[in-house]
Amino acid sequence: MSALSDEQLYLFDTTGFLVIPGVFGSEEVTAFRTELEGMDTIDPGFAETRRYRDLPSVSPLFAELALDERLLGPVRDVVNQPLRLLEGYALRRSRGSVLYMHGGNSELLDLGGRSVGRDLSITHTYHDGKLFCPYVKTLVYLSDIQSPDDGSFCYVQGSHKANFPLLRPRAERGVTTSLVDDGFPTLTDVFVRAGDVLVLNEALMHGTRRKLTDGDRLLAAFGYGPTYLTEWRELDGETGDLRGAGYVDHDVEEDFVR
């Protein structure tokens, strides 16, 4: 049985994301926030931002949340493959923080001296009445975000189905300001309340506005994809040197196509 209505599937397909309001109640939101208060954070390299790493591995509460049917149901409807949990983290942002635009179906990907215009890890399709998205993220909001000054989620309309790159040509023309500050004709903001969930196709070009208000901007994020996505190591040319390593937290059991 589908977790998403026909209208919700239409919205996810055409916009690249879907906000589901009021998924988690105030008591649950408080429990999630309290759990994070006692956990260690790292500096992810973004101003005024702290990151909580590997939530399902270090917290039974968040391990349970990652497998909560309220998240998995919508994800199944847009991945339509046996599922794997790819990542789980939280971000706490304060005044002055920003997340610059990233993603986009046609943004150029550098590969050792050459570039390609498709990142296959986010290439999605539609077939026989179903969506097949290989990388979907659920954002569980633990703060109210009601204006751009709160650091709202923003996206470029239609960028998950774009055929032309946007970010690289801007840089090549010498544009140094970010879209989150400079604007763009189809750059759009999304406002949410604590307890809302945003289901995101990672092919969408997205980021956040610069936070100009006091208080925190807190969310937990879980990434999902088909089970064939696994740990990877990049092969560095002919030397055979293996650089970097991704990780996979957990398999999501018994999530086969229905």
Secondary structure, DSSP 4 states (H G I P E B T S, - for coil): --SS-HHHHHHHHHHSEEEETT-S-HHHHHHHHHHHHTS--B--SSTTEEEE--HHHH-HHHHHHHT-HHHHHHHHHHH-S-EEEEEEEEEEE-TT--EEEE--TT--EEETTEEES--GGG--EEETTEEE-S-EEEEEE-S-B-SGGGT-EEEETTGGG-SS--HHHHHHTT--S-HHHH--TTEEEE-B-TT-EEEEETTS-EEEPPP-SSS-EEEEEEEEEETT-----EEEGGGTEEE------EE-TT----
